[in-house]
Structure formats: structure tokens, C-alpha cells
Amino acid sequence: MTTSVQFRSVTKRFGSMEALSSLDLKVEPGEFVSLLGPSGSGKSTTLGLLAGLIEADEGEILIGDRIVNDIGPEDRDIAMVFQNYALYPHMTVFENLAFPLRARGRRRPEQEIENRISAVAHALGLPDLLHRYPRELSGGQQQRVALGRAMIREPKVFLLDEPLSNLDARLRIRMRHDIKALHAAIGSTIVYVTHDQAEALSMSSRIAVFDKGKLQQYAPPFEIYNRPANIFVANFVGERETLFLEGSIETSPAPHFLCRGEALPLGNGAADFSAVTGRPLKLGLRAEAVTLVSAEMPGAFPITVSQIELSGPD
């Protein structure tokens, strides 16, 4: 069973510092939403508020139709996966998975526990590891166990707090695929905190970009990347910083961006530039938007290549 999550004008202060400012955000049932931003941007505070680990100073937090501000973490029907996995070292994988089902007030019949563990273990590729201890597992295997322990309770909402940050680069990419496939299979509502924009772009239904305690943009990955709401989002999302050219838009004889005496054509689309014509503007260009052509090509714009960087395929 999936459910929605909603923040209504939620503010959180730590002393004189406002860690989160009037957050309005809604996650639809079954969505995979990433909270993305640099350290101190407010994303982890948002997750802590949703988990019930932090109390809001203002506003309302809803899980489904229920306001949960005054409800403890144990009664919010959520499951959280931490950065450090938080597995019990003295328990086998089977016992770690069984623990949430054997906890006080949640105890299930042993046969049901075994059936649930078997289903989760097969979904995550863990059936051959059930009798091992965490110290005998790789980082990726430990992460799967942590995910399994969250899954086994069948919560309404999964909260993942930078779960891949301790893994090496290749394993992070593999785990991104696995988590995305898992979401497609179980269809649960997932709120995922990360500072890695590649993770957010590759896995999310929508991305909430934070900076200095404020939500900067909330949109699908394609829109975040191609139509950033402001300069911060444009610079933060993408492998390389966006190049910004200062100039103005002129419409005669055809729409063009005038920069340092050079005219950069803006294409023959139907865009209406009348509201910004002649005003000082910044034009953002991503590296992949630039193509080297001969000087005779229509629309060619002179540049100087100052550095070349190999990034694999490019």
C-alpha cells in the first residue's frame, strides 16, 4: 500500500539558524522523489522531520491524510535506510531481516516471518547469504540487507538517507540500477536524500533541489536539467558547471543573443522574447550544447578552447 507525503509551510530552526524555510512539497503515492542539494542545504533536515527524528517549528507534515507532527517515529509507518546500514553485527542476515517482525508489538508467527524473509531475500539476491554475519559481507551486500530490513515491514513510505555514499563508484552505479528496479517492482513511495546529482537524475520521478534551507525547484529530472529555475540549479545539476554569457536578446533581423559584439542565433522557434528584449541577461550553455564547426557555418560563434578533459565517452 502506497501513500502520499506532504509538507505544508514547514520551517525548522536550530537556534538562530533557519535550516528549512516554509517548505511546501508533495510526494504522490508511489513516487520516487530525491531531495538533492549540497551539505547544509536542508535536505537531511527535511528527511529528519518526515521520519519524526526532528520536530518542526512551524507548519504541518502529512503522511497520507494524517498529520504526523505529534506522532512518534515508531507510529508513522515508515522505514529508514541509513548511510552506515546500521546492521546488528552479532546477528546473521536472516536474524537482521527478522528483527523488525519480532520486535515488541509487531511479533508475527515464525512461519510468516520465514516466508517474508524468503520473498525479500529472493527479490534482493540474498538467499545464499542468510546465514552470514555483516562482517562477512561486501558493502553492496550489506546495503541490500539494509534495504531488505526496511522492505520486510511493508511500510507506507521508504526513507533513504544517502545509502550509496559509502560504496565505490562502480558499485554505486550497480546499486542505482538495483534500487530503481526494486522501486518498479514494489511501487512504494520513496524519499531519497543525496548530494549526488547523477543518482537523483537516474532514479527519480521528481527531484527537489535545495539550497540554504529553501526549495529551489521541484520537477522531473528532464526539466531540472534542461529548464533549471535559476543559476544555482543550473550549476548544481550536471557533470560540469554551466557556462554563463552576459549580454542581451535582440530580435532584429532575427532573434539572437548579443554578447561581446558577437551575435549568437537563438533559432527560428516561436519563442516570444519581447518581454526581455534589450535587458541585461545571462545565457546558460551546457558543455554538450557546444559543437565545434567551421567559421563559415551559419550561426558560428568564435571561441577559444583553453582546456580539454576526457570523461570517458566524451
N, C-alpha and C positions, 0 to 999 in steps of 0.2 A: 504494500500500500504506500503510495507516494503522497506527498503533501507540499504545500507552498510554504515559503518563508518570507516574512515581510518586516522591514524596518520603517517606522513612521517617525520622522523628525528626531532621530536618536542622537543624543550628544553624550560624550563621556569626557570628563576632565580628570587629570591627575594633578592635584594641586592647582597651580595657575596655568598649567599647560592643557590646552584643549586637544585631546588625542583624536577625537572624532567629532565632527561638526554637522549637526542637523542632517543626518543620513536618511534619505528616502530611497529604498531599494526593495524590489520584489523579485523573488525567485519563484518561477512557476513550478507546479508539480512535475517531477521527472527531469528537470533541467540540470545541466552540469554547468555551474557558474564558478568562474575563477575570480578571486579577489587578488588583483595584481598591483604591485607598487614597490618602491624602494623601502629600505628599512625606515621605520618611523612614520610611514605614510598613513597608518590607520587600519590596514587590512587585518592584522593579527588581533587588534582590539575588537574589530567587528566580529571575528570568529569567537573570541572570548565572551563577548556579550551574548551571542547566539547560543553558545554552549552553557551559559549560566555561570561561568567562572568569574565574570566581572559584572557588576551592577551598573545599569545605565543611570545617568544623572537626569536625563530628560528623554521623553518620547516613549514609544511602545514597540515591543518586539513580539511578532506573532509567528507561531508555527501552526499552519492550518488556520483555523478561525479562532484559536485560543491565544490570548495574551499571556506570555510566559514570564514577564518581568519578575514576578514574585514566586515563580516556580523553580525549585531546585534542579540542578543538572540531572539528577537521577530520575526525575519525573518528566523530562522533556521529550522522551522517546527519540533520542539522538545517539549516534555512535561516533566517536572521535578517533582518528588515527594520527599519532604524533610523529614528529620528525625523528625521534630516537626509538620508535617502535614500541617501547615500554612493555616488552615481553617479560614474563616471570622466568628468571634464569634456572630456577630449580624445578620447573615443570617441563614436561615434554610438549611437543607441538599439539598432540591430542588434548593434553590437560589444559594448555593455554586456550585452545578453542572451546573447550568445555566450560571453562571458568565462568563466563557470563551466564550460562544456562544453569549453573549450580549455585550461583550467588544467592544470598538470603533474599527471600521474597520472590525469586524467579525460578525456583527449582523445578526441573522437568523430569519426567520418567527417564531412566537410563537408556531405554531403547530409543526414545525420541531423540535424546542427546546424540547417540551413536549415529542415527540416521541423518541428523542435521549436519554433524561433522563430516560424514562421508560425502554428502552432497556438496558442501562448501569446499572440502579438500579436492574433489574432482574438478570443480569449477576453477580452482586456482592452481591446479597441478601439484598438489601436496600429498597425495595418498601414500607415496613411498617415504615420506618424511615424518609421519605421525608419531613415531617412537623416538625421534631425535630430540636433543635439547637445543635451545637457541644458540649456544656456543658452537654447535656442530653445523650451523647453517651459514650460508653466504648472506651478504647484505640483502640481495634481492629476494632470497628465500625468507629471510626474517620479515621483510616488508610484506610479502604475500601472507604470512601468518598473521601479521598485524591487521591486514585488510580482512582476512578470514574471521578474526575475532570480532571485528566490527559487523561483518555481514551476518554472522550467525544469529544475532539478536533480531534480525529483520527490522531495523529501526526505520522511522519515517524519513529521517534525514541523516546523511553521512557528512561529517566534517573532517576534512583532511588538511593538516597543518604542515605544509612543506614536506610531504612524506618522501620525496625523492632526493632531497638535498645532500644526504649522506652517501649516495651511490656514485659510482664513476660514470663518466659521460655516456659510454655505450649502453650501460645497464639502465641509465635514466631513460634513454630513448626506447629501450625494450619495455620498460615498465609503463611508459606513457601509452604505448600501444595496448598493453595488457589492461590498464585501468580504463581506457576508452572502450575496449571490448567488453569489459566487465559491466560498465555502465549501460552499454547497449543491451546486454543480456538481462540485467536485473531491473533496469529502468527507474532506479531510485533517484531521489533528489540529492545532489551532491554539491556542497560548497567547499571550494578548494583554494587554499591560500598558497601563493607562490610569489617569488620575486623574479622568476624566470619566464620571460615573455614567450619563449618557444613552447614551454609547457602549456601556458594559457592559450596560445593560438592554436595548438594542435589538438587540444582535448575539449575545449569549452563550447557550450551552446551560446553563452554570452560571457563577456568579460567586464568586470567592474574595475576601472583603473583609479587608484587612489594616489593622492599626494598631499602631504602636510595636513592629514586629517579630513580632507574633503574629497568627495567623489567627483572625479574629473569627467568621466564618460562611462556609459553603461550600454553596451551594444554587442552584436555578434562580432566574431573575430575579423571577418572580412571588412566590416565597417570601421572597426577600431583601427585597422592597419591602413585602409585606403581613404578613410574620411575622418581623420583624428579631429577631436573637438577643439584642441588647442595645441600650442607648441610643445607643452610638456608631454602630452600623449604621443605626438608625432615623434619626439626624440626618444621617449622611453620604449616604445614598441617598435621593434625592428632590430636586425643584427648590427646595423651601424646607425650612427646619428644621421638625422635628416639634414640635408644642405638647405640653408635658407638664403634666398636672394632678396635684397631690398630694392624696391622700385615702385612702379605704378602700372595700372592697366590703362591702355589706350584702345579705342575702338575703331580708329580710322587709320588706314583704309580697311583694315580687318583687325579683329581683337588680337592684341599682343601685350606682352609684359615688357615694359621698358626698364632696363637695368644697365647702368653704367654706359648709356648711349647705345646699347645693343637691344634689338627687338626680338623677343622670344615669342613666336607664334603660339596662340592658345587654341588652335584648331578651328574647325568650321562647325562646331556643335551649336546647339540652340541656347546655350547658357546666356543669361541676361546679366551683363556686367555694369549696367547703367548706375546701380546704387553705389558702386565703389570706383567708378572711373575717375582717374586723376588723383585719388587719395594715396598717401603713403601705405604700402602693403608689403607683406613678406610672402614670397612664393616658396613653398616647400618642395624639394626634389629628393626622392629616394635614389640611392645609387643605381638600382636596377632600372630606373626610368631613363637613365642617360645612355645613349648609344653613340659610339664613335662613327662619324660619317665624313665624307669629303667636304671640303669647304664650299663646293659648288652645289651641294644638295639644298633644295628649298627648305628654309627654316633652320639652316645650320647656325649654330651659336658657338663662337670661339671660346675655347677653354684651354687651360694648361694642366697637363697631367703631372702631379707632383709626387705621387706615390702609387705603387701597385702592390696589391695584397692578395695572396692566394687563399681562398676559403674552401678549397675542395673542388666542387664543380665549376666555380666562377673565378 
